[in-house]
Amino acid sequence: MLNIDIKQAATCFPDLLQKTIEGNEVLITQNGQPIVKLIDVRKKRKKKRQFGSAKGLIKMADDFDATPEDFQDYMR
């Protein structure tokens, strides 16, 4: 990620846009504090999670909700 002061960014904005298009992220700062982040919005994002995509991958034991014998003393 490229960090650049806002005054410098104003003089070389086309270059910063080109760097962003090439895949870099540009953080523009003012007085050392970040104020703007340039990113390429065309950048491929992670796929959204799809409901039910793990179907059949997770199995629960038949006695899942049964109290284990070790804990019987605590249940009294």
Biopython code that builds the backbone (N, CA, C, O; Angstrom):
import numpy as np
from Bio.PDB.StructureBuilder import StructureBuilder

atoms = [
    (1, "MET", "N", (0.849, -1.165, 0.000)),
    (1, "MET", "CA", (0.000, 0.000, 0.000)),
    (1, "MET", "C", (0.897, 1.230, 0.000)),
    (1, "MET", "O", (1.861, 1.316, 0.760)),
    (2, "LEU", "N", (0.568, 2.159, -0.846)),
    (2, "LEU", "CA", (1.328, 3.384, -0.990)),
    (2, "LEU", "C", (0.700, 4.473, -0.135)),
    (2, "LEU", "O", (-0.490, 4.757, -0.278)),
    (3, "ASN", "N", (1.480, 5.092, 0.753)),
    (3, "ASN", "CA", (1.004, 6.212, 1.566)),
    (3, "ASN", "C", (1.560, 7.492, 0.987)),
    (3, "ASN", "O", (2.754, 7.580, 0.700)),
    (4, "ILE", "N", (0.702, 8.493, 0.811)),
    (4, "ILE", "CA", (1.135, 9.757, 0.233)),
    (4, "ILE", "C", (0.351, 10.897, 0.865)),
    (4, "ILE", "O", (-0.841, 10.760, 1.139)),
    (5, "ASP", "N", (1.020, 12.020, 1.097)),
    (5, "ASP", "CA", (0.384, 13.196, 1.667)),
    (5, "ASP", "C", (-0.549, 13.834, 0.642)),
    (5, "ASP", "O", (-0.305, 13.747, -0.561)),
    (6, "ILE", "N", (-1.593, 14.459, 1.106)),
    (6, "ILE", "CA", (-2.608, 15.031, 0.228)),
    (6, "ILE", "C", (-2.030, 16.088, -0.715)),
    (6, "ILE", "O", (-2.479, 16.209, -1.854)),
    (7, "LYS", "N", (-1.046, 16.848, -0.254)),
    (7, "LYS", "CA", (-0.439, 17.880, -1.106)),
    (7, "LYS", "C", (0.331, 17.245, -2.258)),
    (7, "LYS", "O", (0.279, 17.732, -3.387)),
    (8, "GLN", "N", (1.043, 16.160, -1.973)),
    (8, "GLN", "CA", (1.756, 15.442, -3.030)),
    (8, "GLN", "C", (0.768, 14.755, -3.968)),
    (8, "GLN", "O", (0.988, 14.697, -5.177)),
    (9, "ALA", "N", (-0.326, 14.232, -3.400)),
    (9, "ALA", "CA", (-1.322, 13.529, -4.206)),
    (9, "ALA", "C", (-1.967, 14.465, -5.220)),
    (9, "ALA", "O", (-2.295, 14.049, -6.332)),
    (10, "ALA", "N", (-2.148, 15.722, -4.842)),
    (10, "ALA", "CA", (-2.776, 16.687, -5.743)),
    (10, "ALA", "C", (-1.917, 16.927, -6.986)),
    (10, "ALA", "O", (-2.450, 17.204, -8.061)),
    (11, "THR", "N", (-0.607, 16.825, -6.849)),
    (11, "THR", "CA", (0.271, 17.097, -7.990)),
    (11, "THR", "C", (0.457, 15.887, -8.895)),
    (11, "THR", "O", (0.818, 16.042, -10.062)),
    (12, "CYS", "N", (0.218, 14.690, -8.380)),
    (12, "CYS", "CA", (0.460, 13.490, -9.198)),
    (12, "CYS", "C", (-0.750, 12.553, -9.211)),
    (12, "CYS", "O", (-0.589, 11.333, -9.245)),
    (13, "PHE", "N", (-1.950, 13.114, -9.184)),
    (13, "PHE", "CA", (-3.170, 12.308, -9.115)),
    (13, "PHE", "C", (-3.303, 11.310, -10.265)),
    (13, "PHE", "O", (-3.672, 10.161, -10.020)),
    (14, "PRO", "N", (-3.014, 11.704, -11.519)),
    (14, "PRO", "CA", (-3.111, 10.710, -12.606)),
    (14, "PRO", "C", (-2.192, 9.497, -12.397)),
    (14, "PRO", "O", (-2.558, 8.369, -12.725)),
    (15, "ASP", "N", (-1.012, 9.741, -11.854)),
    (15, "ASP", "CA", (-0.091, 8.631, -11.572)),
    (15, "ASP", "C", (-0.655, 7.713, -10.484)),
    (15, "ASP", "O", (-0.517, 6.492, -10.555)),
    (16, "LEU", "N", (-1.289, 8.315, -9.484)),
    (16, "LEU", "CA", (-1.891, 7.523, -8.404)),
    (16, "LEU", "C", (-3.040, 6.671, -8.934)),
    (16, "LEU", "O", (-3.212, 5.520, -8.531)),
    (17, "LEU", "N", (-3.820, 7.248, -9.839)),
    (17, "LEU", "CA", (-4.902, 6.470, -10.447)),
    (17, "LEU", "C", (-4.346, 5.290, -11.231)),
    (17, "LEU", "O", (-4.896, 4.190, -11.170)),
    (18, "GLN", "N", (-3.274, 5.507, -11.958)),
    (18, "GLN", "CA", (-2.660, 4.423, -12.727)),
    (18, "GLN", "C", (-2.145, 3.321, -11.805)),
    (18, "GLN", "O", (-2.309, 2.136, -12.095)),
    (19, "LYS", "N", (-1.525, 3.713, -10.698)),
    (19, "LYS", "CA", (-1.035, 2.716, -9.737)),
    (19, "LYS", "C", (-2.202, 1.915, -9.164)),
    (19, "LYS", "O", (-2.088, 0.709, -8.946)),
    (20, "THR", "N", (-3.324, 2.592, -8.921)),
    (20, "THR", "CA", (-4.514, 1.913, -8.398)),
    (20, "THR", "C", (-5.052, 0.918, -9.424)),
    (20, "THR", "O", (-5.418, -0.204, -9.076)),
    (21, "ILE", "N", (-5.098, 1.330, -10.679)),
    (21, "ILE", "CA", (-5.576, 0.450, -11.750)),
    (21, "ILE", "C", (-4.681, -0.776, -11.881)),
    (21, "ILE", "O", (-5.152, -1.860, -12.225)),
    (22, "GLU", "N", (-3.398, -0.605, -11.609)),
    (22, "GLU", "CA", (-2.442, -1.720, -11.694)),
    (22, "GLU", "C", (-2.543, -2.674, -10.512)),
    (22, "GLU", "O", (-1.839, -3.683, -10.465)),
    (23, "GLY", "N", (-3.420, -2.358, -9.553)),
    (23, "GLY", "CA", (-3.646, -3.284, -8.439)),
    (23, "GLY", "C", (-3.146, -2.811, -7.092)),
    (23, "GLY", "O", (-3.326, -3.510, -6.095)),
    (24, "ASN", "N", (-2.526, -1.647, -7.031)),
    (24, "ASN", "CA", (-2.044, -1.121, -5.756)),
    (24, "ASN", "C", (-3.154, -0.364, -5.038)),
    (24, "ASN", "O", (-4.075, 0.153, -5.670)),
    (25, "GLU", "N", (-3.060, -0.304, -3.730)),
    (25, "GLU", "CA", (-3.951, 0.539, -2.951)),
    (25, "GLU", "C", (-3.168, 1.779, -2.561)),
    (25, "GLU", "O", (-1.986, 1.687, -2.229)),
    (26, "VAL", "N", (-3.813, 2.936, -2.597)),
    (26, "VAL", "CA", (-3.161, 4.200, -2.283)),
    (26, "VAL", "C", (-3.895, 4.830, -1.105)),
    (26, "VAL", "O", (-5.109, 5.028, -1.152)),
    (27, "LEU", "N", (-3.152, 5.141, -0.056)),
    (27, "LEU", "CA", (-3.715, 5.780, 1.129)),
    (27, "LEU", "C", (-3.240, 7.226, 1.143)),
    (27, "LEU", "O", (-2.040, 7.493, 1.210)),
    (28, "ILE", "N", (-4.180, 8.149, 1.079)),
    (28, "ILE", "CA", (-3.849, 9.572, 1.094)),
    (28, "ILE", "C", (-4.018, 10.069, 2.525)),
    (28, "ILE", "O", (-5.043, 9.833, 3.163)),
    (29, "THR", "N", (-2.989, 10.763, 3.017)),
    (29, "THR", "CA", (-2.983, 11.223, 4.401)),
    (29, "THR", "C", (-2.938, 12.744, 4.474)),
    (29, "THR", "O", (-2.549, 13.425, 3.525)),
    (30, "GLN", "N", (-3.347, 13.250, 5.628)),
    (30, "GLN", "CA", (-3.252, 14.677, 5.913)),
    (30, "GLN", "C", (-2.773, 14.799, 7.343)),
    (30, "GLN", "O", (-3.405, 14.290, 8.269)),
    (31, "ASN", "N", (-1.647, 15.482, 7.517)),
    (31, "ASN", "CA", (-1.019, 15.602, 8.841)),
    (31, "ASN", "C", (-0.752, 14.232, 9.454)),
    (31, "ASN", "O", (-0.871, 14.060, 10.667)),
    (32, "GLY", "N", (-0.390, 13.254, 8.619)),
    (32, "GLY", "CA", (-0.062, 11.919, 9.089)),
    (32, "GLY", "C", (-1.259, 11.023, 9.364)),
    (32, "GLY", "O", (-1.085, 9.862, 9.732)),
    (33, "GLN", "N", (-2.476, 11.544, 9.191)),
    (33, "GLN", "CA", (-3.681, 10.768, 9.449)),
    (33, "GLN", "C", (-4.321, 10.352, 8.126)),
    (33, "GLN", "O", (-4.468, 11.189, 7.235)),
    (34, "PRO", "N", (-4.703, 9.095, 7.975)),
    (34, "PRO", "CA", (-5.344, 8.654, 6.730)),
    (34, "PRO", "C", (-6.708, 9.320, 6.543)),
    (34, "PRO", "O", (-7.502, 9.409, 7.480)),
    (35, "ILE", "N", (-6.969, 9.792, 5.304)),
    (35, "ILE", "CA", (-8.266, 10.415, 5.032)),
    (35, "ILE", "C", (-8.974, 9.787, 3.830)),
    (35, "ILE", "O", (-10.203, 9.785, 3.767)),
    (36, "VAL", "N", (-8.200, 9.251, 2.870)),
    (36, "VAL", "CA", (-8.796, 8.672, 1.669)),
    (36, "VAL", "C", (-8.011, 7.430, 1.276)),
    (36, "VAL", "O", (-6.785, 7.398, 1.381)),
    (37, "LYS", "N", (-8.736, 6.399, 0.819)),
    (37, "LYS", "CA", (-8.095, 5.190, 0.324)),
    (37, "LYS", "C", (-8.589, 4.954, -1.096)),
    (37, "LYS", "O", (-9.791, 4.830, -1.331)),
    (38, "LEU", "N", (-7.657, 4.893, -2.040)),
    (38, "LEU", "CA", (-8.001, 4.622, -3.430)),
    (38, "LEU", "C", (-7.843, 3.138, -3.694)),
    (38, "LEU", "O", (-6.787, 2.564, -3.429)),
    (39, "ILE", "N", (-8.902, 2.508, -4.222)),
    (39, "ILE", "CA", (-8.855, 1.097, -4.589)),
    (39, "ILE", "C", (-9.539, 0.923, -5.936)),
    (39, "ILE", "O", (-10.370, 1.742, -6.326)),
    (40, "ASP", "N", (-9.196, -0.119, -6.628)),
    (40, "ASP", "CA", (-9.825, -0.440, -7.901)),
    (40, "ASP", "C", (-11.122, -1.190, -7.604)),
    (40, "ASP", "O", (-11.089, -2.299, -7.070)),
    (41, "VAL", "N", (-12.262, -0.593, -7.946)),
    (41, "VAL", "CA", (-13.549, -1.226, -7.639)),
    (41, "VAL", "C", (-13.822, -2.421, -8.536)),
    (41, "VAL", "O", (-14.719, -3.216, -8.256)),
    (42, "ARG", "N", (-13.063, -2.554, -9.605)),
    (42, "ARG", "CA", (-13.240, -3.701, -10.486)),
    (42, "ARG", "C", (-12.531, -4.931, -9.945)),
    (42, "ARG", "O", (-12.696, -6.031, -10.472)),
    (43, "LYS", "N", (-11.755, -4.751, -8.912)),
    (43, "LYS", "CA", (-11.007, -5.852, -8.323)),
    (43, "LYS", "C", (-11.972, -6.948, -7.891)),
    (43, "LYS", "O", (-12.983, -6.677, -7.241)),
    (44, "LYS", "N", (-11.661, -8.156, -8.247)),
    (44, "LYS", "CA", (-12.543, -9.278, -7.963)),
    (44, "LYS", "C", (-12.635, -9.496, -6.458)),
    (44, "LYS", "O", (-11.620, -9.628, -5.773)),
    (45, "ARG", "N", (-13.835, -9.531, -5.967)),
    (45, "ARG", "CA", (-14.093, -9.735, -4.544)),
    (45, "ARG", "C", (-14.310, -11.218, -4.273)),
    (45, "ARG", "O", (-14.570, -12.010, -5.179)),
    (46, "LYS", "N", (-14.194, -11.563, -3.001)),
    (46, "LYS", "CA", (-14.480, -12.937, -2.607)),
    (46, "LYS", "C", (-15.937, -13.241, -2.885)),
    (46, "LYS", "O", (-16.794, -12.360, -2.821)),
    (47, "LYS", "N", (-16.202, -14.473, -3.187)),
    (47, "LYS", "CA", (-17.583, -14.884, -3.430)),
    (47, "LYS", "C", (-18.395, -14.740, -2.158)),
    (47, "LYS", "O", (-17.894, -14.969, -1.057)),
    (48, "LYS", "N", (-19.657, -14.357, -2.318)),
    (48, "LYS", "CA", (-20.548, -14.280, -1.174)),
    (48, "LYS", "C", (-20.841, -15.687, -0.686)),
    (48, "LYS", "O", (-20.876, -16.640, -1.465)),
    (49, "ARG", "N", (-21.046, -15.795, 0.597)),
    (49, "ARG", "CA", (-21.401, -17.086, 1.167)),
    (49, "ARG", "C", (-22.781, -17.482, 0.681)),
    (49, "ARG", "O", (-23.682, -16.650, 0.574)),
    (50, "GLN", "N", (-22.929, -18.741, 0.395)),
    (50, "GLN", "CA", (-24.204, -19.228, -0.105)),
    (50, "GLN", "C", (-24.828, -20.140, 0.939)),
    (50, "GLN", "O", (-24.196, -21.082, 1.417)),
    (51, "PHE", "N", (-26.077, -19.848, 1.286)),
    (51, "PHE", "CA", (-26.796, -20.645, 2.270)),
    (51, "PHE", "C", (-26.893, -22.094, 1.819)),
    (51, "PHE", "O", (-27.295, -22.377, 0.691)),
    (52, "GLY", "N", (-26.524, -23.005, 2.704)),
    (52, "GLY", "CA", (-26.643, -24.424, 2.412)),
    (52, "GLY", "C", (-25.443, -25.022, 1.698)),
    (52, "GLY", "O", (-25.481, -26.185, 1.297)),
    (53, "SER", "N", (-24.377, -24.247, 1.533)),
    (53, "SER", "CA", (-23.232, -24.753, 0.774)),
    (53, "SER", "C", (-22.464, -25.855, 1.514)),
    (53, "SER", "O", (-21.695, -26.586, 0.891)),
    (54, "ALA", "N", (-22.658, -25.986, 2.832)),
    (54, "ALA", "CA", (-21.974, -27.026, 3.599)),
    (54, "ALA", "C", (-22.875, -28.228, 3.863)),
    (54, "ALA", "O", (-22.545, -29.094, 4.673)),
    (55, "LYS", "N", (-24.002, -28.273, 3.182)),
    (55, "LYS", "CA", (-24.948, -29.367, 3.403)),
    (55, "LYS", "C", (-24.269, -30.710, 3.137)),
    (55, "LYS", "O", (-23.637, -30.913, 2.100)),
    (56, "GLY", "N", (-24.416, -31.623, 4.106)),
    (56, "GLY", "CA", (-23.828, -32.948, 3.979)),
    (56, "GLY", "C", (-22.395, -33.038, 4.486)),
    (56, "GLY", "O", (-21.843, -34.135, 4.570)),
    (57, "LEU", "N", (-21.787, -31.917, 4.824)),
    (57, "LEU", "CA", (-20.402, -31.931, 5.293)),
    (57, "LEU", "C", (-20.289, -32.037, 6.809)),
    (57, "LEU", "O", (-19.240, -32.416, 7.330)),
    (58, "ILE", "N", (-21.366, -31.703, 7.519)),
    (58, "ILE", "CA", (-21.345, -31.691, 8.972)),
    (58, "ILE", "C", (-22.296, -32.757, 9.483)),
    (58, "ILE", "O", (-23.451, -32.830, 9.064)),
    (59, "LYS", "N", (-21.799, -33.583, 10.392)),
    (59, "LYS", "CA", (-22.613, -34.652, 10.979)),
    (59, "LYS", "C", (-22.666, -34.458, 12.491)),
    (59, "LYS", "O", (-21.666, -34.108, 13.119)),
    (60, "MET", "N", (-23.835, -34.686, 13.062)),
    (60, "MET", "CA", (-23.999, -34.611, 14.515)),
    (60, "MET", "C", (-24.259, -36.009, 15.051)),
    (60, "MET", "O", (-24.970, -36.807, 14.439)),
    (61, "ALA", "N", (-23.684, -36.281, 16.176)),
    (61, "ALA", "CA", (-23.878, -37.580, 16.808)),
    (61, "ALA", "C", (-25.321, -37.714, 17.261)),
    (61, "ALA", "O", (-25.968, -36.716, 17.580)),
    (62, "ASP", "N", (-25.835, -38.949, 17.292)),
    (62, "ASP", "CA", (-27.213, -39.189, 17.709)),
    (62, "ASP", "C", (-27.450, -38.737, 19.153)),
    (62, "ASP", "O", (-28.549, -38.308, 19.506)),
    (63, "ASP", "N", (-26.406, -38.840, 19.982)),
    (63, "ASP", "CA", (-26.550, -38.465, 21.395)),
    (63, "ASP", "C", (-25.991, -37.060, 21.662)),
    (63, "ASP", "O", (-25.501, -36.786, 22.758)),
    (64, "PHE", "N", (-26.061, -36.198, 20.693)),
    (64, "PHE", "CA", (-25.492, -34.853, 20.800)),
    (64, "PHE", "C", (-25.990, -34.103, 22.032)),
    (64, "PHE", "O", (-25.192, -33.497, 22.747)),
    (65, "ASP", "N", (-27.281, -34.136, 22.286)),
    (65, "ASP", "CA", (-27.837, -33.369, 23.401)),
    (65, "ASP", "C", (-28.004, -34.181, 24.685)),
    (65, "ASP", "O", (-28.622, -33.703, 25.636)),
    (66, "ALA", "N", (-27.473, -35.380, 24.726)),
    (66, "ALA", "CA", (-27.524, -36.201, 25.942)),
    (66, "ALA", "C", (-26.423, -35.755, 26.896)),
    (66, "ALA", "O", (-25.327, -35.393, 26.468)),
    (67, "THR", "N", (-26.725, -35.786, 28.193)),
    (67, "THR", "CA", (-25.737, -35.401, 29.197)),
    (67, "THR", "C", (-24.703, -36.512, 29.342)),
    (67, "THR", "O", (-25.073, -37.665, 29.565)),
    (68, "PRO", "N", (-23.413, -36.192, 29.221)),
    (68, "PRO", "CA", (-22.369, -37.217, 29.392)),
    (68, "PRO", "C", (-22.383, -37.763, 30.823)),
    (68, "PRO", "O", (-22.744, -37.056, 31.763)),
    (69, "GLU", "N", (-21.992, -39.008, 30.970)),
    (69, "GLU", "CA", (-21.977, -39.642, 32.283)),
    (69, "GLU", "C", (-21.103, -38.876, 33.266)),
    (69, "GLU", "O", (-21.416, -38.835, 34.455)),
    (70, "ASP", "N", (-20.031, -38.278, 32.807)),
    (70, "ASP", "CA", (-19.109, -37.532, 33.674)),
    (70, "ASP", "C", (-19.816, -36.375, 34.384)),
    (70, "ASP", "O", (-19.380, -35.966, 35.460)),
    (71, "PHE", "N", (-20.881, -35.847, 33.814)),
    (71, "PHE", "CA", (-21.541, -34.683, 34.352)),
    (71, "PHE", "C", (-22.821, -35.009, 35.127)),
    (71, "PHE", "O", (-23.511, -34.096, 35.580)),
    (72, "GLN", "N", (-23.136, -36.252, 35.281)),
    (72, "GLN", "CA", (-24.371, -36.656, 35.973)),
    (72, "GLN", "C", (-24.380, -36.111, 37.408)),
    (72, "GLN", "O", (-25.430, -35.706, 37.907)),
    (73, "ASP", "N", (-23.209, -36.097, 38.078)),
    (73, "ASP", "CA", (-23.145, -35.615, 39.464)),
    (73, "ASP", "C", (-23.490, -34.126, 39.538)),
    (73, "ASP", "O", (-24.044, -33.679, 40.543)),
    (74, "TYR", "N", (-23.185, -33.371, 38.527)),
    (74, "TYR", "CA", (-23.463, -31.934, 38.539)),
    (74, "TYR", "C", (-24.931, -31.625, 38.255)),
    (74, "TYR", "O", (-25.386, -30.513, 38.522)),
    (75, "MET", "N", (-25.661, -32.566, 37.733)),
    (75, "MET", "CA", (-27.046, -32.352, 37.360)),
    (75, "MET", "C", (-28.022, -32.559, 38.518)),
    (75, "MET", "O", (-29.209, -32.261, 38.379)),
    (76, "ARG", "N", (-27.561, -33.045, 39.616)),
    (76, "ARG", "CA", (-28.450, -33.335, 40.766)),
    (76, "ARG", "C", (-28.639, -32.146, 41.633)),
    (76, "ARG", "O", (-29.352, -32.219, 42.634)),
]
sb = StructureBuilder()
sb.init_structure("model")
sb.init_model(0)
sb.init_chain("A")
sb.init_seg("    ")
for serial, (resi, resn, name, xyz) in enumerate(atoms, 1):
    if name == "N":
        sb.init_residue(resn, " ", resi, " ")
    sb.init_atom(name, np.array(xyz, "f"), 0.0, 1.0, " ", f" {name:<3s}", serial, name[0])
structure = sb.get_structure()
